[in-house]
Amino acid sequence: MCNKNQIIDWLKINHPELSWTRAPGDEPPTGVDSLYINRQEGYEIADLMYKFFKSCYIKCNDSNLKKKL
């Protein structure tokens, strides 16, 4: 299964341009049905990816992470 920290670590290494600051209003994490996701915010992308991987029973490995982005 997938671990959110694996996704965050992978994003930080492979996409250093993302912002990793969470504002107080950013909790709870972004929902899958959200109409808008800020693609510059690493935590929002990681939250969405984690929910996708978990719901589809996809393993978090480098190959799968590359395919999904």
Kinemage of the C-alpha trace (Angstrom):
@kinemage 1
@onewidth
@group {chain A} dominant
@subgroup {mainchain}
@vectorlist {calphas} color= white
{ca met a 1} P 0.000 0.000 0.000
{ca cys a 2} L 0.853 3.619 -0.117
{ca asn a 3} L 2.345 5.842 2.546
{ca lys a 4} L 1.742 9.604 2.289
{ca asn a 5} L 5.329 10.291 3.373
{ca gln a 6} L 6.607 8.314 0.368
{ca ile a 7} L 4.597 10.551 -1.946
{ca ile a 8} L 5.761 13.725 -0.200
{ca asp a 9} L 9.415 12.628 -0.321
{ca trp a 10} L 9.131 11.719 -4.004
{ca leu a 11} L 7.476 15.045 -4.867
{ca lys a 12} L 10.096 17.035 -2.930
{ca ile a 13} L 12.922 15.305 -4.809
{ca asn a 14} L 11.370 15.325 -8.276
{ca his a 15} L 9.416 18.586 -8.141
{ca pro a 16} L 11.403 21.049 -6.009
{ca glu a 17} L 9.427 23.976 -7.426
{ca leu a 18} L 6.377 23.077 -5.323
{ca ser a 19} L 5.527 25.080 -2.218
{ca trp a 20} L 5.457 23.072 1.028
{ca thr a 21} L 3.794 25.505 3.414
{ca arg a 22} L 0.334 24.754 4.757
{ca ala a 23} L -1.831 27.672 5.739
{ca pro a 24} L -4.135 27.245 8.772
{ca gly a 25} L -7.132 26.987 6.418
{ca asp a 26} L -5.589 24.083 4.468
{ca glu a 27} L -6.836 21.475 6.935
{ca pro a 28} L -8.468 19.052 6.451
{ca pro a 29} L -6.596 17.843 3.360
{ca thr a 30} L -8.032 18.522 -0.073
{ca gly a 31} L -10.911 16.272 -1.049
{ca val a 32} L -10.976 14.277 -4.253
{ca asp a 33} L -14.171 16.056 -5.268
{ca ser a 34} L -12.641 19.497 -4.781
{ca leu a 35} L -13.335 21.853 -7.667
{ca tyr a 36} L -9.970 23.547 -7.408
{ca ile a 37} L -6.541 22.253 -6.476
{ca asn a 38} L -3.619 24.635 -6.354
{ca arg a 39} L -1.043 22.832 -8.458
{ca gln a 40} L 1.767 24.852 -6.881
{ca glu a 41} L 1.080 23.492 -3.386
{ca gly a 42} L 2.890 20.225 -2.731
{ca tyr a 43} L 0.635 19.187 0.153
{ca glu a 44} L -2.507 19.541 -1.946
{ca ile a 45} L -1.008 17.393 -4.702
{ca ala a 46} L 0.256 14.830 -2.182
{ca asp a 47} L -3.173 14.632 -0.481
{ca leu a 48} L -4.909 14.017 -3.797
{ca met a 49} L -2.327 11.470 -4.978
{ca tyr a 50} L -2.493 9.607 -1.664
{ca lys a 51} L -6.275 9.293 -1.863
{ca phe a 52} L -6.050 8.118 -5.476
{ca phe a 53} L -3.363 5.503 -4.784
{ca lys a 54} L -5.188 4.278 -1.680
{ca ser a 55} L -8.617 3.997 -3.331
{ca cys a 56} L -7.180 2.171 -6.362
{ca tyr a 57} L -4.885 -0.098 -4.303
{ca ile a 58} L -1.815 1.100 -6.206
{ca lys a 59} L 1.643 0.608 -4.703
{ca cys a 60} L 3.796 3.670 -4.108
{ca asn a 61} L 6.918 3.013 -6.086
{ca asp a 62} L 8.978 5.242 -8.336
{ca ser a 63} L 7.541 3.737 -11.506
{ca asn a 64} L 3.909 4.255 -10.462
{ca leu a 65} L 4.545 7.769 -9.184
{ca lys a 66} L 6.048 8.775 -12.541
{ca lys a 67} L 3.095 7.321 -14.457
{ca lys a 68} L 0.490 9.123 -12.387
{ca leu a 69} L 2.001 12.586 -12.801
